[in-house]
Amino acid sequence: MAGSKYVCTTSSGKVRRVAVVGGGLAGLMTVIKLCEAGVPVDLFSLVPVKRSHSVCAQGGINASVNTKGEGDSPRVHFEETVLGGDFLAQQPPCLGMAEAAPGIVHLLDRMGVPFNRTPEGLLDFRRFGGTLYHRTAFAGATTGQQLLYALDEQVRRFETQGVEDAQGVAIPGEKMVRKFEFWDFVQLVLDDEGTCRGLVAQDLKSMEIRGFAADAVCLATGGPGIVFGRSTNSTINTGIANAIAYKQGAIYGNGELIQIHPTAIPGADKLRLISESARGEGGRIWVPKDAMDKRDPMQIPEKDRRYFLEDKYPLYKNLVPRDVASRELFKVCYGEKAGIMGRNEVYLDLTHIPEAMLRKKLAGILEIYEKFVGVSPYHNPMKVFPAVHYSMGGMWVDFERDERGSLKHGSPRNHATNITGLYNVGESDYQYHGGNRLGANSLLSTIYGGMVTGPAIASYVDNLDRSAFDLPESLFSKAEKAEQKKYDELASKDGDENPYGLHKELGEMMLRDVTIERHNPVLEKVIEKIGELEERYKNVAVVDSSAKANQAVPFMRHLEGMLILARVIAEGALARNECRGAHYKPDYDDKNKDATHPIGRDDQNWLRSTLAKWGGREGGRSKVEFIREFDYSLAGQRVHVTDQVDISLMALRKRDYTKKKAANAADPTAAPKPAEEAAKA
Ligand SMILES: Cc1cc2nc3c(=O)[nH]c(=O)nc-3n(C[C@H](O)[C@H](O)[C@H](O)COP(=O)(O)OP(=O)(O)OC[C@H]3O[C@@H](n4cnc5c(N)ncnc54)[C@H](O)[C@@H]3O)c2cc1C
């Protein structure tokens, strides 16, 4: 649509809108880009957008600005992202993301994000896992909050900006952004051809259910951490929106790839994160050499401590990628029973760092520890253990490559799902992080994703032959009625099962059996148990009968979605017989070892995405079909998709973080230089 002004009214004068579900960083950036293209937006969020889960992000956002003169570059950032993700990330979008990153951080800086600066006034950068470079820009340890508030301000500007018709005349009462906070997305409205034409949502205060026409819908609805009960995620992160779209035909990618963060505070209600930035600023992980050492940790001398990450990974030390670090912690605690006092805990120690520096750079997270544990992390090592943190998997989305192999900006295929007119971006999509996300790459992928998705949708809607706002009203009222009927049925359930109890059972099992180590016989039992929970779900009882602000019935709806996603995750884990990134199956660790398959690999799955398709229900139990290829249509074209990962930009290389630094090489995992290049060097 370059050069043309988007006509945002139909021939009958109705304003044509796009719906964005999700007001985290990904959703807000998508909204900004749509508005900049002149496309009015309806924005939906379960909570006030400033409370979206992005607000919790702590440590920072990656960009190879190289202010410290270390020789970092977007290319190195790209390669480390692909390597960290164990070659399952789609390479063209990753290259686009790494190349855009420095510009994104400078843009956020100009928007007023209070990034930490060096004494010279330059942006400061810290180290994060999976790289030896200082690449992570940060605003203390509350980076997500600062970014979210900055984007929220930009969106508020559009909430006050009027909509103009094709003649440039302001349309009375219409604004570029209409915000629907405390609304729960409950269904996509699909026409007879399966094209997405809008959505149905429920107001969580009045409980009104309403259909909304939209020329395209974009889900930016975050991760599904609550499927695992306790995690570092917010309680709203149930993954429900993706579960709904999946049930309506959208393909889910790599569901089994769930990131376990090495350092969280063990807790009965939630596992609160202690960001990787603590290790980025010099934090050290250790256990007493004698697990049953009763001394106060500050009294345990160096000789009696075991810095197990530093010993095994002499170069990356405490900053190996998260999958590697979490497995080591797990081995020490479960395998060797060498955690503190034999418990599942290790020390994360910052006490050797001056308090003033910790206060300047990490106060946001250290306050959390002090508040919830009641011990000062400035003067005592913290006790931590791994926790479910992030989903690399999510809705399958497409991309179009440009001639360099990067992302073709403005292509309607970017971030399109297989349902025409439905887009997905942020933690809820699957394409940037492969088998394991590098720390501080998520904030980047949400914002870059939004910058790409906005123009993609603008291009899609600009070329639509028929607007959703010209379709008969009955399409929306029918969907609305169907959802009202479902809601009324749920609200009148009076069986013997407590939905919160079912969720507890699900979460405990998923946390125990589908996280760091996976074993097929155990996964088979998990899948059977999910089926049993789905059957028991039919017999739930409503524990709150309020007509307004009812929280129990929406929770039941979310529980149904969590059960569906739990199956996608567990069956995906069963199907992937290999060790890759965060997905670790000890039984397959040594299989298929050869030059190109250095770690245990299953050839069936080597460099493939898991593509899950809803297979309906049988006796209350949901079914998943795994597919290897499919076609979808967009802008009058059929697009053929396979499960092969695009590895056109970077050759495979061994993922080995145990090496020592080679002379003159910043990164020991870097590709070996071809002979003549090496000779020149
Ligand atoms: C504790 C913590 C710290 C982190 N720190 C970092 C960090 O330092 N650096 C980094 O890169 N990453 C970090 N991450 C990861 C990162 O914060 C998230 O991946 C990212 O913020 C997700 O953004 P998002 O916009 O995709 O989704 P979210 O911010 O989760 O937003 C989702 C939105 O969707 C809405 N929504 C969901 N379902 C519905 C529905 N049914 N109807 C209506 N609205 C709905 C929600 O209301 C919300 O507005 C951290 C994660 C955690 C848990």
The ligand as a Gaussian input file, in Angstrom:
#p B3LYP/6-31G(d) Opt

LIG

0 1
 C        9.104000     -12.685000      35.066000
 C        9.477000     -12.558000      33.626000
 C       10.552000     -11.775000      33.234000
 C       10.897000     -11.655000      31.905000
 N       11.958000     -10.879000      31.544000
 C       12.295000     -10.757000      30.240000
 C       13.385000      -9.949000      29.833000
 O       14.063000      -9.332000      30.641000
 N       13.673000      -9.876000      28.516000
 C       12.950000     -10.538000      27.570000
 O       13.249000     -10.428000      26.385000
 N       11.875000     -11.284000      27.926000
 C       11.537000     -11.405000      29.226000
 N       10.472000     -12.178000      29.588000
 C        9.580000     -12.707000      28.530000
 C        8.681000     -11.564000      28.026000
 O        8.315000     -10.742000      29.098000
 C        7.407000     -12.051000      27.357000
 O        7.702000     -13.103000      26.490000
 C        6.764000     -10.926000      26.550000
 O        6.619000      -9.775000      27.335000
 C        5.424000     -11.350000      25.974000
 O        4.823000     -10.224000      25.387000
 P        3.504000     -10.370000      24.513000
 O        3.150000      -9.003000      24.046000
 O        3.684000     -11.419000      23.501000
 O        2.406000     -10.910000      25.522000
 P        1.893000     -10.369000      26.935000
 O        2.678000      -9.234000      27.444000
 O        1.742000     -11.582000      27.769000
 O        0.473000      -9.801000      26.590000
 C       -0.613000     -10.645000      26.274000
 C       -1.844000      -9.792000      26.126000
 O       -2.899000     -10.603000      25.641000
 C       -4.080000     -10.355000      26.387000
 N       -4.911000     -11.558000      26.325000
 C       -4.560000     -12.837000      26.514000
 N       -5.628000     -13.652000      26.343000
 C       -6.663000     -12.862000      26.027000
 C       -8.037000     -13.097000      25.769000
 N       -8.573000     -14.315000      25.758000
 N       -8.828000     -12.021000      25.514000
 C       -8.336000     -10.755000      25.538000
 N       -7.026000     -10.490000      25.769000
 C       -6.219000     -11.527000      26.013000
 C       -3.579000     -10.000000      27.770000
 O       -4.530000      -9.259000      28.488000
 C       -2.345000      -9.151000      27.410000
 O       -2.742000      -7.824000      27.142000
 C       10.144000     -12.329000      30.931000
 C        9.073000     -13.137000      31.314000
 C        8.764000     -13.281000      32.651000
 C        7.690000     -14.224000      33.042000

